[in-house]
Amino acid sequence: MGEKHPQRIKTNMKQISLLLTSFLIGTMVIAQTPNDIAIIPQPVSLEKKSARFVLSSQTKVAADAKNVDVQRVVRLFTDKVKTATGFTLAAAAPGVKANAISFTLNKTADKAIGKEGYILDVTATGVQVTANDAAGLFYGVQTLIQLLPKEIESQTVVKKASWVIPGVHITDYPRFAWRGLMFDVSRHFFTKQEVKDYIDDMVKYKYNLLHLHLTDDQGWRIEIKSLPKLTEVGAWRVEKTGTFGTFTPPAENEPRTYGGFYTQEDIKELVKYAADRFVNILPEVDVPGHSMAVVASYPELSCTPGTYRVNSGEKFMQWGEGTFSALVDNTLCPANEKVYEALDKVFTEVAQLFPFEYIHMGGDECAKNFWEKSDAIKALMQKENLKDMHEVQSYFVKRVEKIIESKGKKMLGWDEILEGGLAPNAAVMSWRGSKGGAEAAKMQHEVVMSPNNNVYIDLMQGDGVIEPPVYKSVRLTNSYEFEPVPEGVDPKYIKGGQANLWTEQVYNMRHAQYMTWPRAFAVAESVWSPKEKKNWNDFIRRVENHFTRFDVAEIKYAPSMYEPIFNASKDGEQLKVEMSTEVQGLDIYYSFDNSFPDRFYPKYTQALKVPVDAVSLKVITYRGAAPVGRMIVMPVAELKKRAEKKK
């Protein structure tokens, strides 16, 4: 039999132990794969493989060194990897595929995936991203980053034993070409760097259109060299803090120091930064309403003589049920030829700065009560045979369309431009629900869907007792229900959709993030993923995975989806409250006794009868032993008010 060798036995046992450990780790990785794979938006097809690839400092990158666009995509990827891992991924020698991430453009286009689609293969030996165009490689990279552990989002190097990418075969391409987010930089000004940060966040979720709302009553944000007062005067206002729309009017001598604007060089820099990430920027100059900053700069452009100031957030509009009027005239005058001369100058410069084919002219919420008193408007109506104020606005919009088209651009406007007759070639952005968009599509006009009841991400996303106050809520479920093609409409006229972040109540970038995420995840899935792939429960699983990634990236998001929906009613004199949650599997704990509930308090199981002397209902949600929602304090007086409204 020969002599036993204790050292060899020990070595063999060590090898067996290592093999078992690696097998168990491999099994764990494979077993965990379904939960590890949490891609937003959901790909067209995803096939899980048992193999996995481990990214290391020895991993190389293979790509066409001569293609500038491909190299830019590679650089964005390798920079991200280096920031989080510390690895410098060197270029692979020609033909090397082992332990390499390869980026390849198809020699013959794969028609199925189009310009923005990609195919991603992850095997034990390497990663292959294939596309027809550099844009497709870029979106493949976004998916690849989402397959890496959450620490890839770190802004500093994370010492990690291994960076495992689960094995997959993914074929993916977008449902719509227009996948947009609107960022209002007028109501509150956001710096050039902050706009870049917003672009960086949106491209992770395959958005490709940034709509910049550049002008409004509260500020003009783009340098127009031929009309310098637009930024000298129109970009600045008195700084106020609190609830926008309720501020006290500024005193005459208060300094107008809040604001800012983008120089033309800033705009060029932003356009290039966006284009490098396959994003178009749509500029919006909102006229003829929303023009207080313009008439503050050039009062002669108003129908109503007077002295004007950029609005600082004090009330100047009267809103009723489906009606509104202005307390101060904030419109340009459609009867004044100087208005069209000024707009010609504006759109000349805007068209030269933004390569995108569309310019947005606004056209929404134009109060016409001052027009009704104007002799110049009456004379215009007589001369042009205009029947009512809608036709006056339509006259204005049609003239603006001619100006915009003379600059080689197409005009886009909010759905109010349908009123009084739609300009011949105008595209419509439908915001008051889907009706306006459906109407425009039936008239064979191009449409971008942006219905406020689904995608207005400036609205509250949870209960008003905890969210910053806005007039209504759009919950995550509402955003996930967004369907860009209305019933009975030919899809060929629907260019896509977008979410809109108005910033009256958004004072800083952290709050902009809070309002955008997670609702922009839902909209991304509505405009990228196949309709039939949408699945609420699986979406929530993936959202929660991305919350952990945002924690690492230190990006703010709203936890509102975890918090209760309150339904108050009266049963005779008895006040009742029912509660539910958007996310399944949560428990709600409550107290009426002014103490702070946790999971050792009563659990909500059926409608609660509110004790006669209770002042507040405090609630918190848990998943198992862990709290997931914020503590919400609901005043009983508020519940009573809501119950009374239902009567």
C-alpha positions as CSV (number, residue, x, y, z in Angstrom):
1,M,0.0,0.0,0.0
2,G,2.9,2.3,0.6
3,E,3.3,5.1,3.1
4,K,0.6,7.7,3.7
5,H,1.6,11.3,3.1
6,P,-0.1,13.5,5.7
7,Q,0.9,16.7,3.8
8,R,-0.6,15.4,0.5
9,I,-3.8,14.4,2.3
10,K,-4.0,17.8,3.9
11,T,-3.5,19.4,0.5
12,N,-6.1,17.2,-1.1
13,M,-8.5,18.0,1.6
14,K,-7.8,21.7,1.2
15,Q,-8.5,21.4,-2.6
16,I,-11.7,19.5,-2.0
17,S,-12.7,22.1,0.6
18,L,-11.9,24.9,-1.9
19,L,-13.8,23.1,-4.7
20,L,-16.8,22.6,-2.4
21,T,-16.7,26.3,-1.3
22,S,-16.5,27.5,-4.9
23,F,-19.3,25.1,-5.9
24,L,-21.4,26.4,-3.0
25,I,-20.6,30.0,-4.0
26,G,-21.4,29.2,-7.6
27,T,-24.6,27.5,-6.6
28,M,-25.5,30.5,-4.4
29,V,-24.8,32.9,-7.2
30,I,-26.9,30.9,-9.6
31,A,-29.7,30.5,-7.0
32,Q,-29.6,34.2,-6.3
33,T,-29.5,35.2,-9.9
34,P,-33.3,35.8,-10.3
35,N,-33.2,38.3,-7.5
36,D,-29.9,39.8,-8.6
37,I,-31.2,40.5,-12.1
38,A,-33.2,43.6,-11.6
39,I,-33.1,45.6,-14.9
40,I,-35.1,48.8,-15.4
41,P,-36.6,49.2,-17.9
42,Q,-37.5,45.5,-18.4
43,P,-35.6,44.1,-21.5
44,V,-37.5,42.7,-24.5
45,S,-36.1,39.2,-23.8
46,L,-33.8,37.9,-21.0
47,E,-32.6,34.4,-20.8
48,K,-30.7,33.4,-17.6
49,K,-27.6,31.3,-17.8
50,S,-25.9,29.3,-15.1
51,A,-22.4,30.6,-15.9
52,R,-21.2,33.9,-14.5
53,F,-18.4,36.3,-15.4
54,V,-16.1,37.8,-12.7
55,L,-14.8,41.3,-13.5
56,S,-11.2,41.7,-12.2
57,S,-8.3,44.0,-12.6
58,Q,-7.1,41.6,-15.4
59,T,-10.2,42.1,-17.5
60,K,-9.6,43.7,-20.8
61,V,-11.9,45.7,-23.1
62,A,-12.2,44.9,-26.8
63,A,-13.6,47.5,-29.2
64,D,-12.9,49.2,-32.5
65,A,-10.1,51.7,-31.7
66,K,-10.8,53.8,-34.8
67,N,-14.6,54.4,-34.1
68,V,-14.8,57.6,-32.0
69,D,-18.4,57.0,-30.9
70,V,-17.7,53.4,-29.8
71,Q,-14.6,54.6,-28.0
72,R,-16.6,57.2,-26.2
73,V,-19.1,54.6,-25.0
74,V,-16.1,52.4,-23.8
75,R,-14.6,55.3,-22.0
76,L,-17.9,56.1,-20.1
77,F,-18.0,52.4,-19.1
78,T,-14.3,52.1,-18.0
79,D,-14.4,55.4,-16.1
80,K,-17.4,54.1,-14.2
81,V,-15.7,50.8,-13.4
82,K,-12.5,52.5,-12.3
83,T,-14.3,54.9,-10.0
84,A,-16.0,52.1,-8.1
85,T,-13.5,49.2,-8.4
86,G,-10.2,50.9,-8.8
87,F,-9.6,48.6,-11.9
88,T,-8.1,50.2,-15.0
89,L,-9.5,48.1,-17.8
90,A,-6.9,48.0,-20.6
91,A,-7.6,47.5,-24.2
92,A,-7.4,43.8,-25.3
93,A,-5.0,42.7,-28.0
94,P,-6.7,42.1,-31.4
95,G,-8.6,38.8,-31.4
96,V,-8.4,38.3,-27.6
97,K,-11.8,37.3,-26.2
98,A,-11.0,35.5,-22.9
99,N,-11.6,37.6,-19.8
100,A,-12.7,40.5,-22.0
101,I,-15.7,42.7,-22.4
102,S,-16.2,43.2,-26.1
103,F,-18.2,46.0,-27.8
104,T,-19.0,45.2,-31.4
105,L,-21.0,47.0,-34.1
106,N,-22.7,44.7,-36.6
107,K,-21.3,44.7,-40.1
108,T,-24.7,44.0,-41.4
109,A,-27.5,45.7,-39.5
110,D,-29.8,43.5,-37.4
111,K,-33.2,45.0,-38.3
112,A,-34.9,43.5,-35.3
113,I,-33.0,45.7,-32.8
114,G,-32.9,48.9,-34.8
115,K,-30.6,51.9,-34.0
116,E,-30.9,51.8,-30.2
117,G,-31.2,48.1,-29.5
118,Y,-28.4,45.7,-28.4
119,I,-27.7,42.1,-27.7
120,L,-25.8,41.3,-24.5
121,D,-24.2,37.9,-23.7
122,V,-22.5,37.2,-20.4
123,T,-20.6,33.9,-20.3
124,A,-17.9,32.5,-17.9
125,T,-15.2,33.7,-20.3
126,G,-16.4,37.1,-21.2
127,V,-19.1,39.7,-22.0
128,Q,-20.2,40.6,-25.5
129,V,-22.3,43.7,-26.3
130,T,-23.4,43.9,-29.9
131,A,-25.4,46.6,-31.6
132,N,-26.0,48.3,-35.0
133,D,-25.1,51.7,-33.7
134,A,-23.0,53.2,-30.9
135,A,-26.3,54.3,-29.2
136,G,-27.2,50.6,-28.9
137,L,-23.8,49.8,-27.3
138,F,-24.5,52.7,-24.9
139,Y,-27.8,51.2,-23.8
140,G,-26.2,47.8,-23.6
141,V,-23.7,49.3,-21.2
142,Q,-26.5,50.7,-19.0
143,T,-27.9,47.2,-18.7
144,L,-24.4,45.7,-18.0
145,I,-23.9,48.2,-15.2
146,Q,-27.2,47.2,-13.7
147,L,-26.0,43.5,-13.8
148,L,-23.0,44.4,-11.7
149,P,-23.3,44.6,-7.8
150,K,-24.8,47.7,-6.4
151,E,-21.4,49.0,-5.3
152,I,-20.6,49.8,-8.9
153,E,-22.6,53.0,-8.2
154,S,-20.1,54.1,-5.6
155,Q,-18.2,57.4,-6.1
156,T,-15.2,56.0,-4.3
157,V,-13.3,52.8,-4.6
158,V,-14.9,49.8,-2.9
159,K,-12.7,46.9,-1.9
160,K,-14.7,43.9,-3.0
161,A,-13.6,40.3,-3.3
162,S,-15.3,39.8,-6.6
163,W,-17.5,41.7,-9.1
164,V,-19.8,39.0,-10.4
165,I,-22.0,39.5,-13.4
166,P,-24.7,36.9,-13.7
167,G,-24.8,34.9,-17.0
168,V,-27.5,36.2,-19.4
169,H,-28.5,36.4,-23.0
170,I,-30.5,39.7,-23.5
171,T,-32.0,41.0,-26.7
172,D,-33.4,44.5,-26.2
173,Y,-34.7,47.5,-28.1
174,P,-37.1,50.4,-27.3
175,R,-40.8,50.5,-27.9
176,F,-40.7,54.3,-28.6
177,A,-38.1,56.6,-30.1
178,W,-39.2,59.5,-27.8
179,R,-38.3,58.8,-24.1
180,G,-38.3,62.0,-22.3
181,L,-38.0,63.8,-19.0
182,M,-38.9,67.5,-18.7
183,F,-36.8,69.6,-16.3
184,D,-38.2,73.0,-15.4
185,V,-35.2,75.2,-14.8
186,S,-37.3,78.4,-14.9
187,R,-39.3,78.3,-11.6
188,H,-36.1,77.5,-9.8
189,F,-32.8,77.8,-11.4
190,F,-30.5,74.7,-11.6
191,T,-26.8,75.1,-12.5
192,K,-25.2,73.7,-15.6
193,Q,-23.6,71.0,-13.5
194,E,-26.9,70.0,-12.0
195,V,-28.4,69.7,-15.4
196,K,-25.5,67.4,-16.4
197,D,-26.1,65.3,-13.2
198,Y,-29.8,65.0,-14.2
199,I,-28.7,63.8,-17.6
200,D,-26.3,61.2,-16.0
201,D,-29.1,59.8,-13.9
202,M,-31.7,59.7,-16.7
203,V,-29.5,57.8,-19.2
204,K,-29.1,54.9,-16.8
205,Y,-32.8,54.2,-17.5
206,K,-32.5,54.7,-21.2
207,Y,-34.1,58.1,-21.5
208,N,-33.0,59.9,-24.6
209,L,-34.7,63.3,-24.5
210,L,-34.3,66.1,-22.0
211,H,-37.0,68.8,-22.4
212,L,-35.7,72.0,-20.8
213,H,-38.5,74.4,-19.8
214,L,-36.3,77.5,-20.2
215,T,-38.8,80.4,-19.8
216,D,-41.7,81.2,-17.5
217,D,-43.2,83.9,-15.3
218,Q,-40.5,83.3,-12.7
219,G,-37.4,83.5,-14.9
220,W,-35.9,83.6,-18.4
221,R,-32.9,81.2,-18.5
222,I,-31.2,81.4,-21.9
223,E,-29.0,84.2,-23.2
224,I,-30.5,85.9,-26.3
225,K,-27.8,88.3,-27.5
226,S,-30.1,90.4,-29.6
227,L,-32.5,90.9,-26.6
228,P,-30.1,91.4,-23.7
229,K,-32.7,92.5,-21.2
230,L,-34.3,89.0,-21.2
231,T,-31.5,87.9,-19.0
232,E,-30.4,91.2,-17.5
233,V,-33.9,91.7,-16.1
234,G,-35.9,88.6,-16.8
235,A,-33.5,86.1,-15.1
236,W,-33.7,87.6,-11.6
237,R,-36.2,87.9,-8.9
238,V,-36.6,88.4,-5.1
239,E,-35.7,85.2,-3.3
240,K,-38.6,83.7,-1.3
241,T,-38.8,80.5,0.8
242,G,-41.9,78.6,1.8
243,T,-44.9,77.4,-0.2
244,F,-44.6,78.8,-3.7
245,G,-47.8,80.6,-4.9
246,T,-48.6,81.9,-1.4
247,F,-45.6,84.4,-0.9
248,T,-46.1,88.0,0.1
249,P,-45.5,90.4,-2.8
250,P,-42.0,91.7,-2.8
251,A,-41.4,95.2,-1.6
252,E,-40.1,97.8,-4.2
253,N,-36.6,97.9,-2.6
254,E,-36.1,94.1,-2.1
255,P,-33.0,93.0,-4.0
256,R,-33.7,90.8,-7.0
257,T,-30.7,88.5,-6.6
258,Y,-32.2,85.0,-7.0
259,G,-31.9,83.4,-10.4
260,G,-29.4,82.9,-13.2
261,F,-29.3,81.9,-16.8
262,Y,-27.3,79.8,-19.3
263,T,-24.9,81.6,-21.6
264,Q,-24.9,80.5,-25.2
265,E,-21.5,78.8,-24.4
266,D,-23.2,76.9,-21.5
267,I,-26.0,75.7,-23.8
268,K,-23.4,74.5,-26.4
269,E,-21.6,72.6,-23.6
270,L,-24.9,71.0,-22.3
271,V,-25.9,70.0,-25.9
272,K,-22.6,68.3,-26.4
273,Y,-22.7,66.6,-23.0
274,A,-26.1,65.3,-23.7
275,A,-25.3,64.2,-27.3
276,D,-22.2,62.3,-26.0
277,R,-24.8,60.3,-24.0
278,F,-27.2,60.0,-26.9
279,V,-29.6,62.5,-25.5
280,N,-31.3,65.3,-27.5
281,I,-32.3,68.5,-25.7
282,L,-35.7,70.0,-26.6
283,P,-35.8,73.7,-25.8
284,E,-39.1,75.3,-24.6
285,V,-39.8,79.0,-24.9
286,D,-43.3,79.2,-23.3
287,V,-45.5,81.8,-25.1
288,P,-47.9,83.6,-25.2
289,G,-48.9,82.9,-21.6
290,H,-46.3,82.3,-18.8
291,S,-44.5,85.4,-20.1
292,M,-44.1,87.6,-17.0
293,A,-40.3,87.5,-17.3
294,V,-40.5,88.7,-20.9
295,V,-42.9,91.6,-20.2
296,A,-40.8,92.6,-17.1
297,S,-37.9,92.9,-19.6
298,Y,-39.8,94.5,-22.5
299,P,-43.1,95.9,-21.2
300,E,-44.1,97.1,-24.7
301,L,-44.7,93.4,-25.6
302,S,-47.8,93.3,-23.4
303,C,-51.4,94.3,-24.4
304,T,-51.8,96.0,-21.0
305,P,-49.6,99.1,-20.4
306,G,-47.9,99.0,-17.0
307,T,-44.8,98.2,-15.0
308,Y,-44.0,94.5,-14.6
309,R,-41.7,92.4,-12.4
310,V,-40.5,88.8,-12.6
311,N,-42.8,86.8,-10.4
312,S,-41.2,85.7,-7.1
313,G,-43.9,83.1,-6.2
314,E,-46.6,85.5,-5.1
315,K,-50.1,84.7,-6.3
316,F,-51.1,86.3,-9.6
317,M,-53.4,83.7,-11.2
318,Q,-56.9,82.9,-10.0
319,W,-57.7,79.2,-10.5
320,G,-61.2,77.8,-10.4
321,E,-62.9,74.5,-11.3
322,G,-61.6,74.1,-14.9
323,T,-61.2,77.9,-15.3
324,F,-58.5,80.4,-14.6
325,S,-57.8,84.1,-15.0
326,A,-54.8,86.4,-14.5
327,L,-54.7,89.0,-11.7
328,V,-51.7,90.6,-13.6
329,D,-51.3,90.3,-17.4
330,N,-48.6,87.7,-18.0
331,T,-49.1,87.3,-21.7
332,L,-47.5,88.6,-24.9
333,C,-49.8,90.6,-27.1
334,P,-50.9,88.7,-30.3
335,A,-52.0,92.1,-31.8
336,N,-48.5,93.6,-31.5
337,E,-46.1,93.2,-34.5
338,K,-43.2,93.9,-32.1
339,V,-44.0,90.6,-30.4
340,Y,-43.4,88.6,-33.6
341,E,-40.2,90.6,-34.3
342,A,-38.9,89.7,-30.8
343,L,-39.8,86.1,-31.2
344,D,-38.1,85.9,-34.5
345,K,-34.9,87.0,-32.8
346,V,-35.4,84.5,-30.0
347,F,-36.1,81.5,-32.2
348,T,-33.2,82.5,-34.6
349,E,-30.7,82.1,-31.7
350,V,-32.5,79.1,-30.1
351,A,-32.5,77.2,-33.4
352,Q,-28.8,77.8,-33.9
353,L,-28.0,76.5,-30.4
354,F,-30.1,73.3,-30.3
355,P,-29.6,70.8,-33.1
356,F,-32.7,68.9,-32.2
357,E,-35.4,69.1,-34.9
358,Y,-38.2,70.4,-32.6
359,I,-38.7,73.7,-30.7
360,H,-41.4,73.7,-28.0
361,M,-43.4,77.0,-27.9
362,G,-45.5,76.2,-24.8
363,G,-49.0,77.6,-25.5
364,D,-50.5,76.4,-22.3
365,E,-52.6,78.0,-19.6
366,C,-52.8,81.3,-21.4
367,A,-55.2,83.6,-19.4
368,K,-57.2,85.7,-21.9
369,N,-59.1,88.1,-19.6
370,F,-56.8,91.0,-20.3
371,W,-57.0,90.3,-24.0
372,E,-60.8,90.7,-23.8
373,K,-60.3,94.3,-22.6
374,S,-57.7,95.2,-25.2
375,D,-58.7,97.5,-28.1
376,A,-55.8,96.2,-30.1
377,I,-57.1,92.6,-29.7
378,K,-60.6,93.8,-30.8
379,A,-59.1,95.4,-33.9
380,L,-57.1,92.2,-34.7
381,M,-60.2,90.1,-34.3
382,Q,-62.1,92.3,-36.7
383,K,-59.3,92.4,-39.2
384,E,-58.6,88.7,-39.2
385,N,-62.2,87.6,-38.7
386,L,-61.5,85.8,-35.4
387,K,-64.6,84.7,-33.5
388,D,-63.2,84.3,-30.0
389,M,-60.2,84.3,-27.7
390,H,-59.3,80.7,-28.7
391,E,-59.0,81.8,-32.3
392,V,-56.9,84.8,-31.2
393,Q,-54.4,82.3,-29.6
394,S,-54.6,80.1,-32.6
395,Y,-53.7,83.1,-34.8
396,F,-50.7,83.7,-32.6
397,V,-49.6,80.0,-32.6
398,K,-49.9,79.8,-36.4
399,R,-47.6,82.8,-36.7
400,V,-45.1,81.4,-34.3
401,E,-45.1,78.1,-36.2
402,K,-44.2,80.0,-39.4
403,I,-41.3,81.7,-37.5
404,I,-40.1,78.4,-36.1
405,E,-40.3,76.6,-39.5
406,S,-38.4,79.5,-41.1
407,K,-35.5,78.5,-38.8
408,G,-35.6,74.9,-40.2
409,K,-37.3,73.5,-37.2
410,K,-40.6,71.8,-36.4
411,M,-43.0,73.3,-33.8
412,L,-44.3,71.4,-30.7
413,G,-46.8,72.8,-28.2
414,W,-48.9,71.8,-25.2
415,D,-52.4,70.5,-26.1
416,E,-54.0,74.0,-25.7
417,I,-52.7,74.8,-29.2
418,L,-55.6,72.6,-30.5
419,E,-58.1,75.2,-29.3
420,G,-59.3,77.6,-32.0
421,G,-57.7,75.4,-34.7
422,L,-54.3,73.6,-34.8
423,A,-51.4,75.0,-36.8
424,P,-50.9,73.1,-40.0
425,N,-47.7,71.1,-39.1
426,A,-47.6,71.4,-35.3
427,A,-46.8,68.4,-33.1
428,V,-48.8,68.2,-29.8
429,M,-47.6,67.3,-26.3
430,S,-50.7,66.1,-24.6
431,W,-50.7,66.9,-20.8
432,R,-54.4,67.3,-19.8
433,G,-54.9,63.6,-19.9
434,S,-54.7,61.7,-23.2
435,K,-57.7,63.3,-25.0
436,G,-55.8,66.2,-26.7
437,G,-53.2,63.8,-28.0
438,A,-55.8,61.4,-29.3
439,E,-57.5,64.2,-31.1
440,A,-54.3,65.5,-32.7
441,A,-53.3,61.9,-33.7
442,K,-56.7,61.5,-35.4
443,M,-55.9,64.7,-37.3
444,Q,-52.6,63.0,-38.4
445,H,-50.4,65.2,-36.3
446,E,-47.4,63.8,-34.4
447,V,-48.0,63.5,-30.6
448,V,-45.9,63.1,-27.5
449,M,-48.0,61.7,-24.6
450,S,-47.5,63.4,-21.2
451,P,-50.8,63.0,-19.3
452,N,-50.7,64.8,-15.9
453,N,-52.6,62.0,-14.1
454,N,-49.7,59.6,-14.9
455,V,-46.5,61.4,-15.5
456,Y,-46.5,64.8,-13.8
457,I,-43.8,64.1,-11.3
458,D,-44.1,67.5,-9.6
459,L,-47.3,66.2,-8.0
460,M,-47.4,64.5,-4.6
461,Q,-46.5,60.8,-4.7
462,G,-48.1,60.0,-1.3
463,D,-50.4,61.5,1.2
464,G,-50.5,65.3,1.5
465,V,-49.9,65.1,5.3
466,I,-46.3,64.0,4.7
467,E,-45.5,65.1,1.1
468,P,-44.6,68.7,0.2
469,P,-48.0,70.2,-0.7
470,V,-49.2,70.3,-4.3
471,Y,-52.8,70.2,-5.5
472,K,-53.0,66.5,-6.2
473,S,-51.2,63.2,-6.1
474,V,-49.7,60.9,-8.8
475,R,-48.7,57.7,-7.1
476,L,-46.1,55.2,-8.4
477,T,-49.0,52.9,-9.5
478,N,-50.4,55.8,-11.6
479,S,-47.1,56.3,-13.3
480,Y,-46.7,52.6,-13.9
481,E,-50.2,52.5,-15.6
482,F,-49.0,55.1,-18.2
483,E,-49.9,53.8,-21.7
484,P,-48.6,56.2,-24.4
485,V,-51.0,54.9,-27.2
486,P,-54.6,55.8,-26.4
487,E,-57.4,53.4,-27.3
488,G,-58.4,53.6,-31.0
489,V,-55.4,55.8,-32.0
490,D,-53.0,54.8,-34.8
491,P,-49.7,54.2,-33.0
492,K,-47.6,55.6,-35.9
493,Y,-48.6,59.2,-34.8
494,I,-47.5,58.6,-31.2
495,K,-43.8,59.5,-31.0
496,G,-43.5,58.3,-27.4
497,G,-43.9,59.9,-23.9
498,Q,-42.3,61.7,-21.2
499,A,-42.5,62.7,-17.5
500,N,-42.5,66.3,-16.5
501,L,-40.8,67.8,-13.4
502,W,-42.2,71.3,-12.8
503,T,-40.2,73.0,-10.1
504,E,-42.5,75.7,-8.4
505,Q,-42.1,73.6,-5.2
506,V,-38.7,72.1,-6.0
507,Y,-35.9,74.3,-4.5
508,N,-32.8,72.2,-4.9
509,M,-31.3,69.2,-6.6
510,R,-31.9,66.7,-3.7
511,H,-35.6,67.4,-3.9
512,A,-35.6,67.2,-7.7
513,Q,-34.2,63.7,-7.2
514,Y,-36.8,62.8,-4.6
515,M,-39.6,63.9,-7.0
516,T,-38.1,62.1,-10.0
517,W,-37.4,58.7,-8.5
518,P,-38.9,56.1,-8.4
519,R,-41.7,57.5,-10.7
520,A,-39.3,58.0,-13.6
521,F,-38.5,54.2,-13.3
522,A,-42.1,53.5,-14.1
523,V,-42.3,55.9,-17.0
524,A,-39.0,54.5,-18.4
525,E,-40.6,51.1,-18.5
526,S,-43.7,52.5,-20.2
527,V,-41.8,54.0,-23.1
528,W,-39.0,51.4,-23.5
529,S,-40.4,47.9,-22.6
530,P,-43.0,45.9,-24.5
531,K,-46.4,46.6,-23.1
532,E,-47.1,42.9,-22.4
533,K,-43.9,42.7,-20.2
534,K,-45.2,45.1,-17.6
535,N,-45.8,43.4,-14.2
536,W,-46.4,45.5,-11.1
537,N,-45.1,43.1,-8.5
538,D,-41.9,42.3,-10.4
539,F,-41.4,46.0,-11.1
540,I,-41.6,46.7,-7.3
541,R,-39.0,44.0,-6.7
542,R,-36.7,45.7,-9.2
543,V,-37.4,49.2,-7.8
544,E,-36.3,48.0,-4.4
545,N,-33.1,46.7,-5.8
546,H,-32.5,50.1,-7.4
547,F,-33.2,51.8,-4.1
548,T,-30.1,50.0,-2.7
549,R,-28.1,51.2,-5.7
550,F,-29.3,54.7,-5.1
551,D,-28.2,54.4,-1.5
552,V,-24.7,53.6,-2.7
553,A,-24.8,56.4,-5.2
554,E,-26.3,58.8,-2.6
555,I,-29.1,59.8,-4.9
556,K,-32.3,60.7,-3.1
557,Y,-35.6,58.9,-3.8
558,A,-39.1,58.8,-2.3
559,P,-40.2,56.0,-0.1
560,S,-43.9,57.0,-0.6
561,M,-44.8,53.6,-2.2
562,Y,-44.4,52.0,1.2
563,E,-46.8,54.3,3.0
564,P,-50.6,53.9,3.5
565,I,-53.4,55.3,1.4
566,F,-56.0,56.7,3.7
567,N,-59.7,56.4,3.0
568,A,-61.9,58.3,5.5
569,S,-65.7,57.9,5.6
570,K,-68.6,58.4,8.0
571,D,-70.9,55.6,9.2
572,G,-73.7,57.8,10.8
573,E,-71.7,59.9,13.3
574,Q,-68.9,57.4,13.5
575,L,-65.7,58.4,11.7
576,K,-64.0,55.4,10.0
577,V,-60.7,55.1,8.3
578,E,-59.5,52.3,5.9
579,M,-55.9,51.9,4.9
580,S,-54.2,50.1,2.1
581,T,-50.7,50.0,0.5
582,E,-49.4,50.1,-3.1
583,V,-46.8,47.5,-2.2
584,Q,-48.0,44.0,-1.3
585,G,-46.8,42.2,1.8
586,L,-46.6,45.1,4.2
587,D,-48.1,45.4,7.7
588,I,-49.5,48.7,9.0
589,Y,-49.2,49.4,12.8
590,Y,-51.1,52.3,14.4
591,S,-51.8,54.3,17.5
592,F,-54.5,56.9,18.4
593,D,-52.9,57.7,21.8
594,N,-50.2,60.2,20.7
595,S,-47.4,57.6,21.1
596,F,-45.2,56.3,18.3
597,P,-46.3,52.9,17.0
598,D,-43.9,50.1,16.0
599,R,-44.5,46.5,15.2
600,F,-45.5,45.8,18.9
601,Y,-48.5,48.0,18.5
602,P,-51.9,47.0,17.1
603,K,-51.7,45.8,13.5
604,Y,-54.3,47.2,11.0
605,T,-56.5,44.4,9.8
606,Q,-59.9,46.1,9.1
607,A,-61.5,49.5,9.0
608,L,-60.7,51.5,12.2
609,K,-63.3,53.4,14.2
610,V,-61.8,56.6,15.3
611,P,-62.1,57.2,19.0
612,V,-64.2,60.3,19.8
613,D,-61.4,62.2,21.6
614,A,-58.5,61.1,19.4
615,V,-56.5,64.0,18.0
616,S,-54.2,62.0,15.6
617,L,-53.7,58.7,14.0
618,K,-50.1,57.7,13.8
619,V,-49.1,54.9,11.4
620,I,-46.0,53.1,10.2
621,T,-45.5,50.2,7.7
622,Y,-43.3,47.2,8.3
623,R,-42.1,44.3,6.2
624,G,-41.6,41.5,8.7
625,A,-39.5,43.0,11.5
626,A,-38.2,45.9,9.5
627,P,-39.9,49.4,9.2
628,V,-40.1,50.4,5.5
629,G,-42.3,53.5,5.5
630,R,-41.9,56.8,7.3
631,M,-44.0,57.5,10.5
632,I,-47.1,59.4,9.3
633,V,-49.1,61.6,11.6
634,M,-52.6,62.0,10.3
635,P,-54.7,64.6,12.2
636,V,-58.2,63.4,13.0
637,A,-59.4,66.8,11.9
638,E,-58.0,66.1,8.4
639,L,-59.8,62.7,8.3
640,K,-63.1,64.4,9.2
641,K,-62.6,67.0,6.5
642,R,-62.0,64.2,3.9
643,A,-65.0,62.2,5.1
644,E,-67.2,65.3,4.9
645,K,-66.1,66.0,1.3
646,K,-67.5,62.6,0.3
647,K,-71.0,63.4,1.4
